[in-house]
Amino acid sequence: MTVYLVVGLVGLLVLAVSLLLGDALDGLLDGAVDALGDAFSTAVLGAFLAALGFGGAIAEALDAPLLVSLPVGVVSGVAFGWFASWLTRLVRDGGSDATLTTDDTRGRDGRVVTGIPADGFGVVDVLVGGHTMRLNARAEEPLDPGTPVHVTSVLSPTAVTVAPLWPEVR
């Protein structure tokens, strides 16, 4: 059982180092296993060793002989290694949203923050994808603070034109 626990602790150590140092250690294995891609990353190797060690130790603690505890450790190591590989791929390849631009506000509703005069700019807040964008705004008619508006066009990266929303009919 001591050997299994040592292997499990070494696996946890490798996993901790891979989490702290990121991909710094992955370059050590690239030359030997280029064809296998992420199959031998440090996160996968650490998860495999930890699960092999602790899985084998649990099987041995349940009075399983070596011919049973070793396959149990290997199977649990492969399962956790696959899971670590899948999780690593999911995080690395996961899409990220692009940076919001003023063009994303076109067609959205907002609210006047600073009054918009007839011949100048005011300020509006527009909610886009859970983010509030505060922009300069121009309108065809003067608008008071708090007026709900609709963004009709984009003038520049920091300015839009707006129109008041129609009042609700009840």
N, C-alpha and C positions, 0 to 999 in steps of 0.2 A: 504494500500500500504506500510506503514511503516514496517509491520511485514514481508512482502515479501522481502523488501530491507535489513532488518536485517538478515534474513535467507540467502540471497545471499551473503552478506558481511561475515557472519560466514563461509559459504562455501568457499569463496575465501581465507579466513584466514587459514582454514584447508588445502586447496590445496597448499597454499604457505608454510605452515609448512611441509607438506609431501614432497614438492620439496626440501626444505632446509635440512630437517633431514633425508630424504630417508626413509628407512624401520624401523627407530627407533620406530615409533608409531604403526606400523603394528602388533607388538607382543601383544598389548593390546587387540586386537580383535580376536586373534588366538584361544583361548580356547572356546569362545562362538560360533564360526562359522567355525570350521575346515572343515566341509563338503562342504562349499561353496567356498573355495579357495580364489581367488582374488576378489570375488564379494563384499567384505567389506573392501578393502584396504583403506587407508586414501586418496589416490588419487581419488578413485572411490567415496568415501563418500563426499569429498570436491567438486568434479565436480557435483555430484547429487544435493547437497544443493545449490550450486551457481546457477545452471540452474533452479532449482525449484524456488528459490527466485526471480531471475531476470526475468524468464519466466512468473511467476505469476504477477510480478509488471508490466511488459509490457502489459499483458492481462488486468489487472485492469486499467492501464492508458488509454486503449482504451475503457473504460466504460463497460467492461464485468463484470457481477455479480460474486459473490463468487463461485456459482455453475459452472461457466465456467472457471474462472481464476485459481481455484485450480487444476482441471484436466489438464489444459494447463501447469501449473507449474510442475505437477507430470510427465506428458509425456515428457516434455523437460528435466527434471531431470533424468529420466530413459534413455533417448537417450544419454545425455552427460555422464552419469555414465557408460553406455555400451561402449561408445567411449573411455573413460578413461581406462576402463578395457582392451579393445582390444589393445590400444596403449601401456599400461604397459606390457601386454603379448608379444607384438611384440618386444619391446625393450629388455625385459628380455630373451626371447627365441631366439632372433636373433642370427644366427650363427656368429662366428668370425673366421677370417682366422688364421690359425696356423702361428707360427713364421717361417720365411723363414730360410731354411738351405742351405748348399752348394749343397746338392742333388737336390734342385730345379733348379739349374743352368744347369744341364746336358741337352744338346740339345739346349741350348740358344745361341744367338749371343751376342758378346760383342766387346770391342775395347781395344787395348793395351794402357795402360797409361804410364808405364815405360817399356822400351825395355826389351825383353826376350832374354838373351844370350843363346848360344848353350848348355852350361852345367850348367845353373842355373835358377833362378826364376826371373820373372818380375812381373808386376802388371797389371791386367785387370779390367775393369768395365763391369758388366753384368747387364742388366735390367731384373728384374723378378717381375711381378705383380705390375709394377709402382714404384718399389724400385730399386735403384742402389746398387748392391753389389760389393764392391771392394775386389778382391781376389788375392792371389799370384798365379802365373801361370807358367807352364813349357810347352815348345813346342819342337818338334823334330828338328826344325830349328830356327835360330835366327829371331826375329820379331822386327821391329821398332815401336816406339810409333805411335799411330794413325791407326795401321793396324787392319782391321776388322777381328775378329776371331770367331770360333765356339767352344763351350765347349764340349770336347769329353768324359772326365771322371773326376771323383772326386778323388783326392789323399788324402785329409784330410779335416777337418772342415774349413780350411782356404786356401786350395790350390786345383787347378784344372789343368788339361792338356787341351791345346787348339790347334787348327789347323787353319791356315789362311783360310779365305773364298775364293772361286773361284772368279776370276775377272768376272765382268759382260760382256757378249758378246753383242755387238751392231751391 
